[in-house]
Amino acid sequence: MSGLAGSVVEGVEVAHHALMGLLAQSAPAASPGAGMGSTILFILLMLGVFWFVMWRPQSKQMKAHQAMLAALKKGDEVVLLNGILGKVHEVGEKLIVLEVARDVRIRVVPSAITAKVPTGALEASGGEDGNNK
């Protein structure tokens, strides 16, 4: 009997080692799934950082620009994208009329206005007629 019991124990040990070997081989196959989860987490983290660094400040800047355009009124001094300074003469729904020199008015779309300048900046830069005083 001891011979039979010994062979059974050896058989169980062999089966145990074989099973552990199979489990050890299948473990690396499960590892790429875990790597995929960490990759997705990394991508989501990078998107979150990108949103805070790029999209959020730009949307705030765009909202501030829209608020500035909505608050424009006659007499405000503004600068256009191309650097032209002018005084708001008339605010329409789709166009704004600027006076860039004495009796010289141009029509511009609101998106061409980049910023309001402090009142008196036109006179300090040479006046509305373009002559230095």
Helices and strands as residue ranges (DSSP letters): H 2-50, I 51-55, H 56-70, E 77-80, E 85-91, E 96-101, E 104-108, G 110-112, E 113-117, H 121-124
